[in-house]
Amino acid sequence: MKALGVGTWGVGWREIEVLSDSKGRPLVCLEGRARDRAEEIGLGGLDISLSHSRDYAIASVVGEI
């Protein structure tokens, strides 16, 4: 949501989905208002890195213009 410049307003959590490609690499898929906003600001794509331990998880997202 931050990469789209909207914070928690204007885009629903269910409009952003993390899936895996055939090799297990995580992919960010945008739907609805999230996809519309990405097109509006000229966002070419989103890359995501996921990591976790037994007790914690973290994700970092980088948008390309």
Residue pairs with C-beta under 8 A, 6 or more apart in sequence:
1 7
1 8
1 11
1 16
2 61
3 43
3 46
3 61
3 62
3 63
4 11
4 34
4 37
4 38
4 41
4 43
4 63
5 37
5 41
6 37
10 33
10 37
11 33
11 34
11 37
12 32
12 33
12 34
14 31
15 30
15 31
15 32
15 33
15 34
15 35
16 28
16 29
16 30
16 31
16 34
17 28
17 29
17 30
17 31
18 26
18 27
18 28
18 29
18 48
18 50
18 59
19 26
19 27
19 29
20 26
20 27
21 27
26 48
26 49
26 50
27 48
28 45
28 46
28 47
28 48
28 61
30 38
30 46
37 43
38 46
41 65
42 65
43 63
43 64
43 65
44 63
44 64
44 65
45 63
45 64
46 61
46 62
46 63
46 64
47 61
47 62
47 64
48 59
48 60
48 61
48 62
49 59
49 60
49 61
50 57
50 58
50 59
51 57
51 58
51 59
52 58
